[in-house]
Amino acid sequence: MYTISCHSIFVFILILTLVTTGYSTSGTATFYRQYTPSACYKNQQQGVMIAAASDPLWNNGAICGKMFRVNCTGPTNPVPHPCTGESVTVKIVDHCPGCGGTLDLSQEAFAKIANPVAGIIKIDYEE
């Protein structure tokens, strides 16, 4: 007769959790309003669910076209409860050298996850 130990069940659940859970990275997000021209696509429109990558993510443009799922996790300033509870998927189309956040989201993408009055928010993002 085969018996399963508590340790075996724990290890199985741990592995299952790691496999089904994406790895997200913490950062901050700001927003912008002028979408073209962009560093990745010049004058080609890429829709409005887009973002620009900060210097640490830019990697000489290697990030162009990558898709990121972004979630608001909280405020960075006195605006209480800026998060909507939704997430947004954005395409990296531009570079924001020296911008104030990890990702500079389009105004439409930012508004989907947070109140634009906040200006800058804490986020988790994953590819």
MDTraj code that builds the backbone (N, CA, C; nanometers):
import mdtraj as md
import numpy as np

residues = "MET TYR THR ILE SER CYS HIS SER ILE PHE VAL PHE ILE LEU ILE LEU THR LEU VAL THR THR GLY TYR SER THR SER GLY THR ALA THR PHE TYR ARG GLN TYR THR PRO SER ALA CYS TYR LYS ASN GLN GLN GLN GLY VAL MET ILE ALA ALA ALA SER ASP PRO LEU TRP ASN ASN GLY ALA ILE CYS GLY LYS MET PHE ARG VAL ASN CYS THR GLY PRO THR ASN PRO VAL PRO HIS PRO CYS THR GLY GLU SER VAL THR VAL LYS ILE VAL ASP HIS CYS PRO GLY CYS GLY GLY THR LEU ASP LEU SER GLN GLU ALA PHE ALA LYS ILE ALA ASN PRO VAL ALA GLY ILE ILE LYS ILE ASP TYR GLU GLU".split()
xyz = np.array([
    [0.0847, -0.1166, 0.0000],
    [0.0000, 0.0000, 0.0000],
    [0.0899, 0.1239, 0.0000],
    [0.0541, 0.2199, -0.0812],
    [0.1332, 0.3407, -0.0956],
    [0.0758, 0.4504, -0.0065],
    [0.1606, 0.5162, 0.0714],
    [0.1152, 0.6260, 0.1557],
    [0.1902, 0.7532, 0.1158],
    [0.1218, 0.8639, 0.1298],
    [0.1803, 0.9928, 0.0966],
    [0.2077, 1.0671, 0.2263],
    [0.3286, 1.1122, 0.2415],
    [0.3640, 1.1846, 0.3640],
    [0.3240, 1.3321, 0.3501],
    [0.3135, 1.3977, 0.4622],
    [0.2838, 1.5410, 0.4630],
    [0.3936, 1.6180, 0.3911],
    [0.5171, 1.5741, 0.4067],
    [0.6295, 1.6387, 0.3403],
    [0.6142, 1.6319, 0.1885],
    [0.5727, 1.5185, 0.1359],
    [0.5526, 1.5025, -0.0083],
    [0.4440, 1.5955, -0.0595],
    [0.3372, 1.6080, 0.0155],
    [0.2275, 1.6968, -0.0239],
    [0.2761, 1.8414, -0.0242],
    [0.3510, 1.8798, 0.0776],
    [0.4037, 2.0150, 0.0861],
    [0.4935, 2.0458, -0.0334],
    [0.5832, 1.9563, -0.0672],
    [0.6740, 1.9765, -0.1806],
    [0.5948, 1.9885, -0.3105],
    [0.4931, 1.9046, -0.3291],
    [0.4101, 1.9095, -0.4487],
    [0.3396, 2.0450, -0.4602],
    [0.2821, 2.0932, -0.3512],
    [0.2118, 2.2223, -0.3524],
    [0.3102, 2.3357, -0.3798],
    [0.4282, 2.3291, -0.3215],
    [0.5297, 2.4306, -0.3444],
    [0.5687, 2.4361, -0.4919],
    [0.5927, 2.3224, -0.5525],
    [0.6296, 2.3164, -0.6949],
    [0.5150, 2.3678, -0.7812],
    [0.3931, 2.3274, -0.7509],
    [0.2773, 2.3722, -0.8260],
    [0.2631, 2.5239, -0.8182],
    [0.2841, 2.5807, -0.7029],
    [0.2759, 2.7251, -0.6848],
    [0.3820, 2.7961, -0.7681],
    [0.5034, 2.7459, -0.7675],
    [0.6107, 2.8077, -0.8445],
    [0.5854, 2.8007, -0.9944],
    [0.5282, 2.6921, -1.0401],
    [0.5018, 2.6747, -1.1825],
    [0.3880, 2.7652, -1.2284],
    [0.2859, 2.7832, -1.1464],
    [0.1694, 2.8598, -1.1888],
    [0.1779, 3.0077, -1.1551],
    [0.2716, 3.0485, -1.0758],
    [0.2847, 3.1877, -1.0374],
    [0.3933, 3.2540, -1.1209],
    [0.3574, 3.3650, -1.1858],
    [0.4564, 3.4399, -1.2613],
    [0.5472, 3.5163, -1.1669],
    [0.6625, 3.5478, -1.2151],
    [0.7565, 3.6256, -1.1348],
    [0.7403, 3.7711, -1.1719],
    [0.6965, 3.8518, -1.0786],
    [0.6808, 3.9935, -1.1065],
    [0.7918, 4.0732, -1.0396],
    [0.8144, 4.1895, -1.0947],
    [0.9164, 4.2804, -1.0460],
    [0.8477, 4.4077, -0.9984],
    [0.8938, 4.4614, -0.8887],
    [0.8373, 4.5858, -0.8363],
    [0.9037, 4.7051, -0.9003],
    [0.8291, 4.8119, -0.9119],
    [0.8816, 4.9365, -0.9673],
    [0.7817, 5.0478, -0.9476],
    [0.7940, 5.1497, -1.0296],
    [0.7003, 5.2612, -1.0279],
    [0.6590, 5.2937, -1.1711],
    [0.5445, 5.3578, -1.1834],
    [0.4953, 5.3967, -1.3157],
    [0.4484, 5.5410, -1.3137],
    [0.4737, 5.6073, -1.4241],
    [0.4233, 5.7412, -1.4526],
    [0.3428, 5.7281, -1.5813],
    [0.2969, 5.8401, -1.6382],
    [0.2285, 5.8312, -1.7672],
    [0.2648, 5.9483, -1.8570],
    [0.2422, 5.9276, -1.9870],
    [0.2683, 6.0302, -2.0865],
    [0.1547, 6.0340, -2.1875],
    [0.1527, 6.1391, -2.2713],
    [0.0397, 6.1607, -2.3615],
    [0.0756, 6.1636, -2.5096],
    [0.2002, 6.1852, -2.5460],
    [0.2375, 6.1925, -2.6880],
    [0.3057, 6.0613, -2.7270],
    [0.2449, 5.9869, -2.8188],
    [0.2884, 5.8503, -2.8468],
    [0.3742, 5.8338, -2.9719],
    [0.3736, 5.9297, -3.0605],
    [0.4597, 5.9223, -3.1794],
    [0.5313, 6.0549, -3.1944],
    [0.6516, 6.0522, -3.2422],
    [0.7296, 5.9346, -3.2795],
    [0.7783, 5.8589, -3.1551],
    [0.8129, 5.7325, -3.1749],
    [0.8663, 5.6524, -3.0650],
    [1.0036, 5.5986, -3.1039],
    [1.0830, 5.5652, -3.0047],
    [1.2190, 5.5158, -3.0299],
    [1.2187, 5.3808, -3.1014],
    [1.1146, 5.3012, -3.0796],
    [1.1097, 5.1671, -3.1394],
    [1.0436, 5.1649, -3.2768],
    [0.9392, 5.2449, -3.2947],
    [0.8565, 5.2334, -3.4153],
    [0.8459, 5.3634, -3.4953],
    [0.9297, 5.4605, -3.4637],
    [0.9319, 5.5904, -3.5324],
    [0.7903, 5.6498, -3.5375],
    [0.7337, 5.6706, -3.6563],
    [0.6024, 5.7342, -3.6705],
    [0.4869, 5.6356, -3.6854],
    [0.5112, 5.5062, -3.6661],
    [0.4044, 5.4065, -3.6760],
    [0.3265, 5.4004, -3.5451],
    [0.1969, 5.4195, -3.5532],
    [0.1104, 5.4077, -3.4359],
    [0.1101, 5.2635, -3.3863],
    [0.1097, 5.2447, -3.2567],
    [0.1065, 5.1113, -3.1965],
    [-0.0115, 5.0946, -3.1017],
    [-0.1135, 5.1775, -3.1181],
    [-0.2286, 5.1725, -3.0295],
    [-0.2055, 5.2582, -2.9067],
    [-0.2894, 5.2376, -2.8040],
    [-0.2774, 5.3195, -2.6833],
    [-0.2388, 5.2400, -2.5591],
    [-0.2394, 5.1090, -2.5655],
    [-0.1955, 5.0303, -2.4501],
    [-0.0462, 5.0026, -2.4669],
    [0.0309, 5.1090, -2.4441],
    [0.1740, 5.1084, -2.4713],
    [0.2499, 5.1671, -2.3526],
    [0.3828, 5.1535, -2.3577],
    [0.4664, 5.2088, -2.2517],
    [0.6056, 5.2388, -2.3048],
    [0.6739, 5.3233, -2.2311],
    [0.8139, 5.3533, -2.2569],
    [0.8966, 5.2950, -2.1426],
    [1.0127, 5.2423, -2.1751],
    [1.0998, 5.1784, -2.0759],
    [1.2020, 5.2778, -2.0224],
    [1.2267, 5.2698, -1.8940],
    [1.3285, 5.3548, -1.8304],
    [1.4681, 5.3062, -1.8695],
    [1.5675, 5.3861, -1.8371],
    [1.7069, 5.3523, -1.8712],
    [1.7479, 5.2118, -1.8270],
    [1.7185, 5.1691, -1.7017],
    [1.7625, 5.0349, -1.6602],
    [1.7007, 4.9206, -1.7421],
    [1.5824, 4.9415, -1.7995],
    [1.5173, 4.8380, -1.8792],
    [1.5499, 4.8467, -2.0285],
    [1.5904, 4.9610, -2.0752],
    [1.6024, 4.9892, -2.2185],
    [1.6946, 4.8924, -2.2918],
    [1.8142, 4.8671, -2.2413],
    [1.9076, 4.7707, -2.2999],
    [1.9285, 4.7930, -2.4502],
    [1.9605, 4.9164, -2.4860],
    [1.9854, 4.9537, -2.6264],
    [1.8706, 4.9153, -2.7194],
    [1.7484, 4.9173, -2.6705],
    [1.6313, 4.8899, -2.7531],
    [1.5909, 4.7439, -2.7607],
    [1.6626, 4.6550, -2.6937],
    [1.6292, 4.5122, -2.6992],
    [1.4906, 4.4840, -2.6414],
    [1.4382, 4.5750, -2.5627],
    [1.3070, 4.5561, -2.5001],
    [1.1911, 4.5957, -2.5927],
    [1.2212, 4.6599, -2.7043],
    [1.1168, 4.7030, -2.7983],
    [1.0258, 4.5866, -2.8364],
    [0.8957, 4.6103, -2.8307],
    [0.7966, 4.5109, -2.8703],
    [0.7579, 4.4123, -2.7624],
    [0.8304, 4.4079, -2.6530],
    [0.7955, 4.3141, -2.5453],
    [0.6659, 4.3594, -2.4784],
    [0.5903, 4.2612, -2.4323],
    [0.4626, 4.2875, -2.3662],
    [0.4797, 4.2662, -2.2156],
    [0.4245, 4.3574, -2.1374],
    [0.4306, 4.3487, -1.9922],
    [0.2909, 4.3617, -1.9330],
    [0.2629, 4.2768, -1.8357],
    [0.1403, 4.2903, -1.7585],
    [0.1752, 4.3730, -1.6356],
    [0.0981, 4.4784, -1.6119],
    [0.1284, 4.5747, -1.5056],
    [0.0099, 4.5839, -1.4097],
    [0.0429, 4.5819, -1.2806],
    [-0.0570, 4.5979, -1.1741],
    [-0.0149, 4.7120, -1.0831],
    [-0.1090, 4.7944, -1.0460],
    [-0.0851, 4.8994, -0.9462],
    [-0.0853, 4.8329, -0.8094],
    [0.0140, 4.8649, -0.7261],
    [0.0202, 4.8066, -0.5922],
    [0.0049, 4.9092, -0.4804],
    [0.0055, 5.0390, -0.5161],
    [-0.0134, 5.1394, -0.4119],
    [0.0370, 5.2761, -0.4502],
    [0.0159, 5.3718, -0.3614],
    [0.0561, 5.5096, -0.3871],
    [0.2039, 5.5339, -0.3568],
    [0.2571, 5.6356, -0.4187],
    [0.3915, 5.6829, -0.3853],
    [0.3848, 5.8225, -0.3248],
    [0.2647, 5.8774, -0.3182],
    [0.2443, 6.0132, -0.2679],
    [0.1129, 6.0171, -0.1895],
    [0.0689, 6.1347, -0.1437],
    [-0.0491, 6.1421, -0.0562],
    [-0.1842, 6.1058, -0.1196],
    [-0.1911, 6.0764, -0.2498],
    [-0.3200, 6.0390, -0.3098],
    [-0.3598, 5.9028, -0.2531],
    [-0.4673, 5.8979, -0.1740],
    [-0.5054, 5.7705, -0.1118],
    [-0.5716, 5.6756, -0.2113],
    [-0.5410, 5.5506, -0.2018],
    [-0.6045, 5.4431, -0.2793],
    [-0.6140, 5.4725, -0.4291],
    [-0.5012, 5.4919, -0.4971],
    [-0.5079, 5.5243, -0.6400],
    [-0.5418, 5.4046, -0.7290],
    [-0.5217, 5.2832, -0.6820],
    [-0.5348, 5.1642, -0.7666],
    [-0.6801, 5.1285, -0.7941],
    [-0.7072, 5.0833, -0.9182],
    [-0.8421, 5.0422, -0.9576],
    [-0.8671, 4.8947, -0.9300],
    [-0.7614, 4.8171, -0.9083],
    [-0.7747, 4.6735, -0.8891],
    [-0.7643, 4.5954, -1.0187],
    [-0.7503, 4.6641, -1.1306],
    [-0.7357, 4.5983, -1.2602],
    [-0.5883, 4.5908, -1.2969],
    [-0.5586, 4.5096, -1.3981],
    [-0.4240, 4.5057, -1.4534],
    [-0.4342, 4.5456, -1.5999],
    [-0.3199, 4.5762, -1.6594],
    [-0.3162, 4.6159, -1.7999],
    [-0.1950, 4.5514, -1.8650],
    [-0.2100, 4.5140, -1.9909],
    [-0.0977, 4.4622, -2.0681],
    [-0.0569, 4.5690, -2.1675],
    [0.0718, 4.6040, -2.1647],
    [0.1235, 4.7098, -2.2518],
    [0.2390, 4.6586, -2.3362],
    [0.2569, 4.7217, -2.4497],
    [0.3675, 4.6921, -2.5401],
    [0.4712, 4.8026, -2.5253],
    [0.5979, 4.7637, -2.5118],
    [0.7048, 4.8631, -2.5016],
    [0.7329, 4.9175, -2.6414],
    [0.7137, 5.0494, -2.6566],
    [0.7318, 5.1138, -2.7865],
    [0.8327, 5.2280, -2.7837],
    [0.8770, 5.2650, -2.6638],
    [0.9600, 5.3846, -2.6549],
    [1.0580, 5.3753, -2.5381],
    [1.1468, 5.4704, -2.5349],
    [1.2478, 5.4847, -2.4303],
    [1.2179, 5.6146, -2.3569],
    [1.2239, 5.6118, -2.2263],
    [1.2042, 5.7361, -2.1496],
    [1.3289, 5.7627, -2.0659],
    [1.4316, 5.8168, -2.1299],
    [1.5547, 5.8440, -2.0559],
    [1.5301, 5.9436, -1.9423],
    [1.5700, 5.9047, -1.8251],
    [1.5573, 5.9923, -1.7090],
    [1.4148, 6.0098, -1.6581],
    [1.3208, 5.9261, -1.7047],
    [1.1831, 5.9429, -1.6571],
    [1.1726, 5.9059, -1.5092],
    [1.0656, 5.9495, -1.4479],
    [1.0503, 5.9316, -1.3040],
    [1.0027, 5.7960, -1.2588],
    [0.9853, 5.7017, -1.3506],
    [0.9376, 5.5697, -1.3119],
    [1.0105, 5.4599, -1.3854],
    [0.9808, 5.3380, -1.3490],
    [1.0366, 5.2214, -1.4168],
    [0.9751, 5.2100, -1.5553],
    [0.8423, 5.2268, -1.5603],
    [0.7680, 5.2277, -1.6865],
    [0.6917, 5.3587, -1.6959],
    [0.6912, 5.4161, -1.8140],
    [0.6128, 5.5353, -1.8425],
    [0.4971, 5.4868, -1.9295],
    [0.3804, 5.4719, -1.8699],
    [0.2642, 5.4157, -1.9382],
    [0.1924, 5.5234, -2.0192],
    [0.1216, 5.4807, -2.1251],
    [0.0323, 5.5744, -2.1928],
    [-0.0722, 5.6183, -2.0909],
    [-0.1315, 5.7334, -2.1140],
    [-0.2329, 5.7827, -2.0204],
    [-0.3482, 5.6831, -2.0091],
    [-0.3868, 5.6201, -2.1207],
    [-0.4970, 5.5242, -2.1193],
    [-0.4627, 5.4000, -2.0369],
    [-0.3400, 5.3503, -2.0502],
    [-0.2979, 5.2328, -1.9730],
    [-0.2908, 5.2661, -1.8242],
    [-0.2354, 5.3818, -1.7916],
    [-0.2266, 5.4239, -1.6516],
    [-0.3659, 5.4349, -1.5908],
    [-0.4591, 5.4977, -1.6645],
    [-0.5945, 5.5191, -1.6133],
    [-0.6688, 5.3876, -1.5903],
    [-0.6312, 5.2832, -1.6622],
    [-0.6965, 5.1537, -1.6420],
    [-0.6598, 5.0941, -1.5059],
    [-0.5375, 5.1207, -1.4575],
    [-0.4943, 5.0599, -1.3313],
    [-0.4915, 5.1560, -1.2125],
    [-0.4981, 5.2886, -1.2410],
    [-0.4879, 5.3854, -1.1310],
    [-0.5508, 5.5190, -1.1684],
    [-0.5805, 5.5948, -1.0675],
    [-0.6310, 5.7305, -1.0863],
    [-0.5167, 5.8183, -1.1373],
    [-0.5306, 5.8800, -1.2559],
    [-0.4232, 5.9633, -1.3098],
    [-0.3820, 6.0794, -1.2189],
    [-0.4691, 6.1220, -1.1287],
    [-0.4351, 6.2285, -1.0345],
    [-0.3125, 6.1903, -0.9516],
    [-0.2928, 6.0604, -0.9299],
    [-0.1788, 6.0131, -0.8506],
    [-0.0459, 6.0489, -0.9175],
    [-0.0412, 6.0498, -1.0499],
    [0.0804, 6.0878, -1.1221],
    [0.1879, 5.9815, -1.1269],
    [0.2188, 5.9219, -1.0146],
    [0.3181, 5.8151, -1.0059],
    [0.2681, 5.7130, -0.9035],
    [0.2827, 5.5860, -0.9377],
    [0.2318, 5.4788, -0.8517],
    [0.3354, 5.3677, -0.8386],
    [0.3163, 5.2857, -0.7359],
    [0.3951, 5.1626, -0.7223],
    [0.3296, 5.0563, -0.8085],
    [0.4134, 4.9750, -0.8741],
    [0.3613, 4.8693, -0.9609],
    [0.4368, 4.7399, -0.9419],
    [0.3746, 4.6338, -0.9876],
    [0.4410, 4.5060, -1.0147],
    [0.4207, 4.4823, -1.1630],
    [0.5246, 4.4335, -1.2301],
    [0.5123, 4.4062, -1.3728],
    [0.5841, 4.2760, -1.4057],
    [0.5343, 4.2097, -1.5100],
    [0.5959, 4.0860, -1.5561],
    [0.5788, 4.0733, -1.7060],
    [0.6742, 4.0075, -1.7675],
    [0.6714, 3.9863, -1.9112],
    [0.5792, 3.8729, -1.9457],
])
top = md.Topology()
chain = top.add_chain()
for i, resn in enumerate(residues, 1):
    res = top.add_residue(resn, chain, resSeq=i)
    for name in ("N", "CA", "C"):
        top.add_atom(name, md.element.get_by_symbol(name[0]), res)
traj = md.Trajectory(xyz[None], top)
